[in-house]
Amino acid sequence: MLQHDYIMRAIVQLAVAIREALQNNKGGVRDSQASRDQLEEVIGVAADMDSSILLSLSPESVASMLQLGATDSSVAEYLVHALMLDADYLEGDGYRELALLRRQQAIAITEAYDFPYAQDRLPALLNPTGAADEAERDRLESEYL
């Protein structure tokens, strides 16, 4: 039960951060720096590691650290989406080399955990609790956050 709650908490935190990052950058409003900061922080929290250290590692080392830390594959899938979104914002802000590193880190995770990256799964992943409406989603998120 404790392991399930820990995994659920990590998943909800990642889903909320991804959803908020997307909302911060839609329409005419763009705050990619705040979104990147938020994504990078929650990546560290979900991986149970300092994000500045984790994100400075080579792609293979990131994947290895997650596996050594026994990061659940469900959490790893959310980490991949967060890294890909972070890469999009980095590239949009002109940090092409860093964006490439984030994408390579994400790909290394998918290879280590043996699942394909599927961007079309993102909408379903953003509602990890399966809540039927926004009020129910908020209630469940508050339970796990």
C-alpha positions as CSV (number, residue, x, y, z in Angstrom):
1,M,0.0,0.0,0.0
2,L,2.8,2.4,0.9
3,Q,4.6,1.6,-2.4
4,H,1.4,2.2,-4.3
5,D,0.8,5.6,-2.6
6,Y,4.4,6.6,-3.4
7,I,4.1,5.7,-7.0
8,M,0.7,7.4,-7.3
9,R,2.0,10.6,-5.7
10,A,4.9,10.7,-8.1
11,I,2.6,10.1,-11.1
12,V,0.1,12.8,-10.0
13,Q,3.0,15.3,-9.4
14,L,4.3,14.7,-12.9
15,A,0.9,14.9,-14.5
16,V,0.1,18.1,-12.7
17,A,3.5,19.6,-13.7
18,I,3.1,18.6,-17.3
19,R,-0.5,19.9,-17.5
20,E,0.5,23.2,-15.9
21,A,3.5,23.6,-18.2
22,L,1.2,23.1,-21.2
23,Q,-1.3,25.6,-19.8
24,N,1.5,28.2,-19.1
25,N,2.5,28.1,-22.8
26,K,-0.8,27.9,-24.7
27,G,-2.5,30.7,-26.6
28,G,-0.6,34.0,-26.6
29,V,0.8,33.5,-23.2
30,R,4.3,32.0,-23.1
31,D,6.3,31.4,-19.9
32,S,8.7,28.6,-21.0
33,Q,11.3,29.4,-18.3
34,A,8.8,28.9,-15.5
35,S,7.5,25.8,-17.2
36,R,11.0,24.4,-17.6
37,D,11.8,25.1,-14.0
38,Q,8.7,23.4,-12.8
39,L,9.2,20.4,-15.0
40,E,12.9,20.0,-14.0
41,E,12.0,20.3,-10.3
42,V,9.2,17.6,-10.5
43,I,11.5,15.3,-12.5
44,G,13.9,15.3,-9.6
45,V,11.2,14.8,-7.1
46,A,9.7,11.9,-9.0
47,A,13.1,10.3,-9.6
48,D,13.9,10.9,-5.9
49,M,17.2,12.6,-6.9
50,D,18.4,16.2,-7.2
51,S,17.2,17.3,-10.6
52,S,20.3,19.3,-11.4
53,I,22.5,16.3,-10.9
54,L,20.1,13.9,-12.7
55,L,19.7,16.1,-15.7
56,S,23.4,16.7,-16.1
57,L,24.1,13.0,-16.6
58,S,24.5,11.2,-19.9
59,P,21.4,9.6,-21.3
60,E,22.5,6.1,-20.4
61,S,23.4,7.2,-16.9
62,V,20.0,8.8,-16.3
63,A,18.3,5.5,-17.3
64,S,20.7,3.6,-15.1
65,M,20.1,5.8,-12.1
66,L,16.4,5.4,-12.4
67,Q,16.7,1.7,-12.6
68,L,19.1,1.5,-9.7
69,G,16.6,3.6,-7.7
70,A,13.9,1.2,-8.6
71,T,11.8,3.8,-10.3
72,D,8.5,2.3,-11.4
73,S,7.9,2.0,-15.1
74,S,4.7,4.0,-14.8
75,V,6.7,6.9,-13.3
76,A,9.4,6.4,-15.9
77,E,6.8,7.0,-18.7
78,Y,5.7,10.3,-17.1
79,L,9.4,11.2,-16.8
80,V,9.8,10.6,-20.5
81,H,7.0,13.0,-21.3
82,A,8.3,15.6,-18.9
83,L,11.7,15.4,-20.5
84,M,10.3,15.7,-24.0
85,L,8.2,18.7,-23.1
86,D,11.2,20.3,-21.4
87,A,13.2,19.7,-24.6
88,D,10.5,21.4,-26.7
89,Y,10.7,24.5,-24.4
90,L,14.5,24.5,-24.4
91,E,14.6,24.3,-28.2
92,G,12.0,27.1,-28.5
93,D,14.2,29.3,-26.3
94,G,17.3,28.6,-28.4
95,Y,19.0,25.9,-26.3
96,R,19.2,23.3,-29.0
97,E,22.1,21.3,-27.6
98,L,20.4,21.0,-24.2
99,A,17.1,20.1,-25.9
100,L,18.9,17.3,-27.8
101,L,20.3,16.0,-24.5
102,R,16.8,16.0,-22.9
103,R,15.4,14.0,-25.9
104,Q,18.3,11.6,-25.7
105,Q,17.7,11.1,-22.0
106,A,14.1,10.4,-22.6
107,I,14.9,7.9,-25.4
108,A,17.4,6.2,-23.1
109,I,14.7,5.8,-20.5
110,T,12.3,4.3,-23.0
111,E,14.9,1.8,-24.1
112,A,15.9,0.9,-20.5
113,Y,12.3,0.3,-19.5
114,D,11.4,-1.2,-22.9
115,F,8.4,0.9,-23.9
116,P,7.9,3.1,-26.9
117,Y,7.5,6.9,-26.6
118,A,4.0,7.7,-27.7
119,Q,3.1,11.3,-27.7
120,D,-0.5,10.5,-28.4
121,R,-0.8,8.9,-24.9
122,L,-0.2,12.2,-23.3
123,P,-3.8,13.3,-22.9
124,A,-4.7,10.1,-21.1
125,L,-1.6,10.4,-18.9
126,L,-2.5,13.9,-17.8
127,N,-5.5,12.4,-16.0
128,P,-3.7,9.5,-14.1
129,T,-6.5,9.2,-11.5
130,G,-9.1,8.4,-14.2
131,A,-11.4,11.1,-12.8
132,A,-14.5,11.8,-14.8
133,D,-14.5,15.5,-14.2
134,E,-12.2,18.3,-13.1
135,A,-13.6,18.5,-9.5
136,E,-13.0,14.8,-9.0
137,R,-9.5,15.1,-10.5
138,D,-8.7,18.0,-8.2
139,R,-10.0,16.0,-5.2
140,L,-7.8,13.0,-6.0
141,E,-4.8,15.2,-6.8
142,S,-5.1,16.8,-3.4
143,E,-5.2,13.4,-1.8
144,Y,-1.9,12.4,-3.4
145,L,-0.1,15.8,-3.3
